[in-house]
Amino acid sequence: MDRLSALIAIAALASACESKKDGGGSEPPSRTNAAKVTKKAVSIEAFCDKLFKGNEGPTMTIPEVASKEAIVPAAGGWHWFNVWATWCKPCVEEMPRLVAWRDKLRGAGKKIEVSFISVDESDSEIAAFKKANPKAPASARLIATKDQEAWFGKLGLDGAPPIPIHVFVAPSGHIRCARAGSVNEQDYAAIEALLAE
């Protein structure tokens, strides 16, 4: 008897659902239909801690570095500098993303180079990191780490900003954007827009 009652209840529910589909009642809007989807505007201003218009930014200068050959000339294109350290977990985590984004941007026709500059205190720290992470990109290293705060000031960043630091240099050699802090997947659109200016 209990099974028969359950079957009758299920049949009644199915019948009620069918009548609503046929116009027998008003269906509440589904979550998908009721949700208003808005696309966030890409904001270069929000992405950059310091944004320079056109050629108003300072010319990019790099203090003395070890492994200078790791800084590949941009050859008339954009140059993206990433300041990092082997002990900085967000820095290390984002390295493959930066290389992949460089390749994606190049695939879209953008002329861009990415160079890594470490603020580690010794070449042995970089060598040990490279040995443990053989796929990591080549990196230069600031020789006089005591001068890094002054250099960051020249980039448009105040005091001792957190690393990683990202500096985007226009084909003219002028700094266009400086950002302290790591980049995430949602930042790609802002970088793409910056390079389109």
Secondary structure, DSSP 8 states (H G I E B T S, - for coil): -HHHHHHHHHHHHHHHHHHIIIIIS-----HHHHS--------HHHH-SEE--TT-S-B-----EESGGGS---TTSEEEEEEE-TT-HHHHHHHHHHHHHHHHHHHTT--EEEEEEE--S-HHHHHHHHHH-TTS--EEEES-GGGHHHHHHHTT--SS--S-EEEEE-TTSBEEEEEES---GGGHHHHHHHHH-
